[in-house]
């Protein structure tokens, strides 16, 4: 059972559900399986996991953050790429907040447009059925749910199997107003989803590293017998556990306050900071452990490390999130340092700063 030390909220999912997730992703992972996001999505849809957190009245499963977090981590740990977070956790809530139809079972992603009408480095751009476009309007924001083939999509070079590209919404489209609070909530939801995926990827790196060091022999004995190799594996495990603790705290906030509480921004910022630092160690050590074979396309390690590095930079870089934490620490002064560490401190303006940077405001 996974619980929060401060609230004793159970973060574990039903064992049967977790077994279903494990069995599902196992069929789409491994060195002999080529990535097929469409097939993964079709299977998720078939078993009721594709729209996991959408309300039942709109065709979803009505689950919450706990189940979504488990699925995000399970997919990432297996190196299985699919736009679940984009469709269910990001596009879905924005549609519902704007009063748009959210009953579609097709894949979607979200593009926050700049002042020139273009969004850059949009994850899964061109690979989903629809794109939910968000743009600034007088005094707030408005959204349009558009078919991908009605948009101008230019693929950009990415570092992983998760495609990215620029999206431009030309022409006349039906735009609907959306509350500013919903768009700001989107930023924290996306940031937490990426942190959860990174934690799952680190779990996968640890599993792969343990398997490699126990199965691979060098100088007449398993790699796991060498103390230097053991240290590399232990460091991955330590960083993974530390990251999970920080992310679980933010996850509890999502469950109790819907990421709208006084400390929500702080908790997400801490999670993103810890994950960013931990991921640097985990990726480096995992590739050192696997050696040259880990850099090949045939080996599955790149399905874990490269998407995680891409996720780490989305919804704000490490410098972006740590900048807010640093400024909060300076504002609190010496007397506020320890309370900030133990209890947290309000960190305001994070979603607005990210949106201003993306939209060019």
C-alpha positions as CSV (number, residue, x, y, z in Angstrom):
1,X,0.0,0.0,0.0
2,X,1.3,3.5,-0.9
3,X,0.2,6.3,1.4
4,X,1.0,9.9,2.0
5,X,2.8,10.4,5.4
6,X,0.8,13.6,6.1
7,X,-2.7,12.6,5.0
8,X,-2.6,8.8,5.0
9,X,-4.4,8.8,1.7
10,X,-4.1,5.5,0.0
11,X,-2.4,5.9,-3.4
12,X,-2.5,2.2,-4.4
13,X,-5.0,0.9,-7.0
14,X,-7.1,-2.2,-7.0
15,X,-4.7,-5.2,-7.6
16,X,-6.9,-6.5,-10.4
17,X,-6.7,-3.2,-12.2
18,X,-3.0,-3.0,-11.8
19,X,-2.7,-6.6,-13.2
20,X,-4.8,-5.6,-16.1
21,X,-2.5,-2.6,-16.8
22,X,0.6,-4.8,-16.5
23,X,-0.8,-7.5,-18.8
24,X,-1.9,-4.9,-21.4
25,X,1.4,-3.1,-21.7
26,X,3.4,-6.3,-21.7
27,X,1.9,-7.1,-25.1
28,X,3.3,-3.8,-26.6
29,X,6.8,-3.8,-25.0
30,X,10.0,-5.7,-25.5
31,X,12.8,-5.8,-28.1
32,X,10.7,-7.8,-30.6
33,X,7.7,-5.4,-30.6
34,X,7.7,-2.3,-32.7
35,X,5.9,0.7,-31.2
36,X,2.3,1.0,-32.4
37,X,0.5,3.8,-30.6
38,X,-2.7,3.3,-32.6
39,X,-2.9,-0.4,-31.5
40,X,-2.1,0.6,-27.9
41,X,-4.9,3.1,-27.9
42,X,-7.4,0.7,-29.5
43,X,-6.6,-1.8,-26.7
44,X,-6.9,0.9,-24.0
45,X,-10.3,1.8,-25.5
46,X,-11.4,-1.8,-25.6
47,X,-10.8,-2.4,-21.8
48,X,-12.1,1.0,-20.7
49,X,-8.8,2.7,-19.9
50,X,-8.5,5.2,-22.8
51,X,-10.8,7.7,-21.2
52,X,-10.1,6.6,-17.6
53,X,-10.9,9.9,-15.8
54,X,-13.7,11.2,-18.0
55,X,-17.2,11.2,-16.5
56,X,-19.3,8.1,-17.1
57,X,-22.1,10.2,-18.6
58,X,-19.7,11.2,-21.4
59,X,-18.5,7.6,-22.0
60,X,-15.6,7.6,-19.7
61,X,-14.8,5.3,-16.8
62,X,-15.2,7.9,-14.0
63,X,-11.9,7.1,-12.3
64,X,-9.5,9.6,-10.7
65,X,-5.9,10.7,-10.4
66,X,-4.9,7.6,-8.5
67,X,-5.8,5.3,-11.3
68,X,-4.5,7.7,-14.0
69,X,-1.2,7.9,-12.2
70,X,-0.9,4.1,-12.1
71,X,-1.5,3.9,-15.8
72,X,0.9,6.7,-16.7
73,X,3.7,5.0,-14.6
74,X,2.9,1.6,-16.0
75,X,3.0,2.7,-19.6
76,X,6.2,4.7,-19.1
77,X,8.0,1.9,-17.2
78,X,7.3,-0.4,-20.1
79,X,8.5,2.1,-22.7
80,X,5.0,2.2,-24.4
81,X,4.2,5.5,-26.0
82,X,0.6,6.5,-26.4
83,X,-1.2,9.9,-26.0
84,X,-3.2,8.9,-22.9
85,X,-2.2,11.9,-20.8
86,X,-2.9,14.3,-23.6
87,X,-6.3,12.9,-24.4
88,X,-7.7,12.0,-21.0
89,X,-6.0,14.3,-18.5
90,X,-5.4,17.4,-20.6
91,X,-7.7,17.8,-23.5
92,X,-10.7,16.2,-21.7
93,X,-10.9,18.7,-18.8
94,X,-10.4,21.6,-21.1
95,X,-13.3,20.5,-23.3
96,X,-15.6,20.0,-20.3
97,X,-14.6,23.4,-18.9
98,X,-15.5,25.1,-22.2
99,X,-18.8,23.2,-22.5
100,X,-17.6,21.2,-25.6
101,X,-18.5,17.7,-26.4
102,X,-16.2,15.3,-24.6
103,X,-17.7,12.0,-25.7
104,X,-15.3,11.2,-28.5
105,X,-13.1,8.2,-28.1
106,X,-10.4,9.5,-30.5
107,X,-7.0,10.6,-29.5
108,X,-6.3,14.3,-28.9
109,X,-3.5,16.7,-27.9
110,X,-3.5,20.3,-26.7
111,X,-1.8,23.2,-28.5
112,X,-1.4,26.5,-26.7
113,X,-1.1,29.0,-29.5
114,X,1.2,32.0,-29.5
115,X,0.3,35.5,-30.7
116,X,1.1,34.4,-34.3
117,X,-1.5,31.6,-34.2
118,X,1.2,28.8,-33.9
119,X,2.0,26.5,-31.1
120,X,5.5,25.0,-31.1
121,X,6.8,21.6,-30.0
122,X,3.3,20.2,-29.4
123,X,3.5,16.5,-28.2
124,X,1.9,14.1,-30.6
125,X,1.3,16.8,-33.2
126,X,0.0,15.2,-36.4
127,X,-0.4,11.8,-34.7
128,X,-3.8,12.4,-33.0
129,X,-7.2,12.6,-34.5
130,X,-7.9,16.1,-33.0
131,X,-6.1,19.0,-31.5
132,X,-7.6,21.2,-28.8
133,X,-6.3,24.6,-29.6
134,X,-6.1,27.2,-26.9
135,X,-5.5,30.9,-27.6
136,X,-5.7,34.2,-25.8
137,X,-8.8,36.3,-26.3
138,X,-9.8,39.7,-24.9
139,X,-9.7,39.3,-21.1
140,X,-9.1,35.5,-21.1
141,X,-8.9,32.4,-23.3
142,X,-10.9,30.5,-25.9
143,X,-10.6,27.0,-27.3
144,X,-11.4,25.2,-30.5
145,X,-11.5,21.4,-30.9
146,X,-10.3,20.8,-34.4
147,X,-9.6,17.8,-36.6
148,X,-5.9,17.5,-37.2
149,X,-6.4,17.6,-41.0
150,X,-7.9,21.0,-40.6
151,X,-4.7,22.4,-39.2
152,X,-1.2,23.1,-40.5
153,X,1.1,20.7,-38.7
154,X,4.9,20.8,-39.3
155,X,6.8,18.0,-37.8
156,X,9.8,19.0,-35.7
157,X,12.8,16.9,-34.8
158,X,12.4,15.2,-31.5
159,X,14.6,13.0,-29.3
160,X,12.2,10.2,-28.7
161,X,9.4,8.1,-30.3
162,X,6.9,10.7,-29.1
163,X,6.4,12.9,-32.1
164,X,6.4,16.7,-31.8
165,X,5.6,19.5,-34.2
166,X,4.2,23.0,-34.6
167,X,0.5,23.5,-35.0
168,X,-1.1,26.5,-36.8
169,X,-4.8,27.2,-36.7
170,X,-5.5,29.1,-39.9
171,X,-8.9,30.1,-41.2
172,X,-12.2,30.5,-39.5
173,X,-12.9,28.0,-36.7
174,X,-15.6,27.8,-34.0
175,X,-14.0,29.2,-30.8
176,X,-15.6,28.8,-27.4
177,X,-14.7,30.9,-24.3
178,X,-13.1,29.0,-21.4
179,X,-12.5,30.2,-17.8
180,X,-9.0,31.4,-17.1
181,X,-8.8,29.1,-14.1
182,X,-9.3,26.1,-16.3
183,X,-6.4,27.0,-18.5
184,X,-4.2,27.7,-15.5
185,X,-5.2,24.4,-14.0
186,X,-4.2,22.7,-17.3
187,X,-0.6,23.8,-16.7
188,X,-0.4,22.2,-13.3
189,X,-2.2,19.1,-14.5
190,X,0.3,18.7,-17.4
191,X,3.3,19.3,-15.2
192,X,2.2,16.6,-12.7
193,X,1.4,14.2,-15.5
194,X,4.9,14.6,-16.9
195,X,6.4,14.1,-13.5
196,X,4.4,10.9,-13.1
197,X,5.6,9.6,-16.4
198,X,9.2,10.4,-15.5
199,X,8.9,8.4,-12.3
200,X,7.5,5.5,-14.3
201,X,10.4,5.7,-16.8
202,X,12.9,5.6,-13.9
203,X,11.2,2.5,-12.6
204,X,11.7,1.0,-16.0
205,X,15.4,2.0,-16.1
206,X,15.9,0.4,-12.7
207,X,14.3,-2.9,-13.8
208,X,16.3,-3.0,-17.0
209,X,19.5,-2.2,-15.2
210,X,19.0,-5.0,-12.6
211,X,18.1,-7.5,-15.4
212,X,21.2,-6.5,-17.4
213,X,23.6,-6.7,-14.6
214,X,22.4,-10.0,-13.3
215,X,22.3,-11.6,-16.8
216,X,25.4,-10.2,-18.3
217,X,28.8,-11.6,-17.4
218,X,32.2,-9.9,-17.6
219,X,35.6,-11.4,-16.5
220,X,33.9,-14.6,-15.4
221,X,31.2,-13.2,-13.2
222,X,27.9,-11.2,-13.4
223,X,28.2,-7.5,-13.7
224,X,26.1,-7.2,-10.5
225,X,29.1,-8.6,-8.6
226,X,31.2,-5.5,-9.2
227,X,30.8,-2.9,-6.5
228,X,31.1,0.0,-8.9
229,X,28.2,-1.4,-10.9
230,X,26.2,-2.0,-7.7
231,X,26.7,1.7,-6.8
232,X,25.3,2.8,-10.2
233,X,22.2,0.6,-9.7
234,X,21.6,1.7,-6.1
235,X,21.8,5.4,-7.1
236,X,19.0,4.8,-9.7
237,X,16.9,3.1,-7.0
238,X,17.5,5.9,-4.5
239,X,16.7,8.7,-7.0
240,X,13.6,6.8,-8.2
241,X,12.3,6.5,-4.6
242,X,13.0,10.1,-3.8
243,X,11.2,11.2,-6.9
244,X,8.2,9.0,-6.2
245,X,7.9,10.6,-2.7
246,X,7.9,14.1,-4.1
247,X,5.5,13.3,-6.9
248,X,3.2,11.4,-4.5
249,X,2.9,14.5,-2.4
250,X,1.7,16.5,-5.4
251,X,-0.6,13.6,-6.4
252,X,-2.2,13.8,-3.0
253,X,-2.8,17.5,-3.6
254,X,-4.5,16.6,-6.9
255,X,-6.8,14.2,-5.0
256,X,-7.6,16.5,-2.1
257,X,-7.5,20.0,-3.6
258,X,-7.6,19.4,-7.4
259,X,-4.3,21.3,-7.7
260,X,-6.1,24.5,-6.7
261,X,-5.0,24.8,-3.0
262,X,-2.7,27.3,-1.5
263,X,0.3,24.9,-1.6
264,X,-0.5,23.2,-4.9
265,X,2.0,25.2,-7.0
266,X,4.7,24.6,-4.4
267,X,4.1,20.8,-4.3
268,X,4.1,20.5,-8.1
269,X,7.2,22.7,-8.3
270,X,9.0,20.5,-5.8
271,X,8.0,17.4,-7.7
272,X,9.3,18.8,-11.0
273,X,12.5,19.9,-9.4
274,X,13.2,16.6,-7.7
275,X,12.3,14.6,-10.8
276,X,14.5,16.7,-13.1
277,X,17.6,16.3,-10.9
278,X,16.9,12.6,-10.3
279,X,16.4,11.9,-14.0
280,X,19.8,13.2,-14.9
281,X,21.4,10.6,-12.5
282,X,19.1,7.8,-13.6
283,X,19.6,8.3,-17.4
284,X,23.4,8.6,-17.0
285,X,23.7,5.6,-14.8
286,X,21.4,3.4,-16.8
287,X,23.4,4.1,-20.0
288,X,26.7,3.5,-18.1
289,X,25.4,0.2,-16.9
290,X,24.1,-1.0,-20.3
291,X,27.2,0.2,-22.1
292,X,27.3,0.4,-25.9
293,X,24.4,-2.0,-26.4
294,X,22.1,0.4,-24.5
295,X,22.6,3.1,-27.2
296,X,21.4,0.9,-30.1
297,X,18.0,1.1,-31.6
298,X,17.5,-2.6,-31.1
299,X,17.8,-2.3,-27.3
300,X,14.7,-0.9,-25.6
301,X,16.5,1.4,-23.1
302,X,16.0,4.4,-25.4
303,X,12.2,3.9,-25.1
304,X,12.7,4.7,-21.4
305,X,15.4,7.4,-21.3
306,X,14.6,9.5,-24.4
307,X,10.9,10.1,-23.7
308,X,11.7,10.9,-20.1
309,X,14.2,13.6,-21.1
310,X,11.6,15.0,-23.4
311,X,8.9,15.0,-20.7
312,X,11.3,16.7,-18.3
313,X,11.4,19.8,-20.5
314,X,7.6,20.0,-21.1
315,X,5.4,22.3,-19.1
316,X,8.5,24.2,-17.9
317,X,12.1,23.3,-17.6
318,X,13.9,22.5,-14.3
319,X,15.2,26.1,-14.2
320,X,11.6,27.4,-14.6
321,X,10.3,25.4,-11.6
322,X,13.3,25.8,-9.4
323,X,13.3,29.6,-10.1
324,X,9.9,29.8,-8.3
325,X,11.2,27.7,-5.4
326,X,14.3,29.8,-5.1
327,X,12.4,33.1,-5.1
328,X,10.0,31.8,-2.5
329,X,12.9,30.8,-0.3
330,X,14.5,34.2,-0.6
331,X,11.2,35.9,0.2
332,X,10.7,33.8,3.3
333,X,14.2,34.7,4.6
334,X,16.1,32.8,7.2
335,X,13.2,32.4,9.5
336,X,11.0,30.9,6.7
337,X,13.6,28.4,5.4
338,X,12.8,25.5,7.7
339,X,9.0,26.0,7.7
340,X,9.2,26.0,3.9
341,X,11.1,22.7,3.9
342,X,8.7,21.0,6.4
343,X,5.4,22.5,5.6
344,X,5.8,24.2,2.2
345,X,5.1,27.8,1.2
346,X,2.8,29.5,-1.2
347,X,4.2,29.8,-4.7
348,X,2.0,32.0,-6.8
349,X,2.0,32.8,-10.5
350,X,3.4,29.6,-12.0
351,X,0.6,28.9,-14.5
352,X,0.4,32.5,-15.6
353,X,4.2,32.7,-16.1
354,X,4.2,29.6,-18.3
355,X,1.2,30.8,-20.3
356,X,2.8,34.2,-20.8
357,X,6.0,32.6,-22.1
358,X,4.2,30.2,-24.4
359,X,1.7,32.7,-25.8
360,X,4.1,35.6,-26.1
361,X,2.1,37.8,-23.8
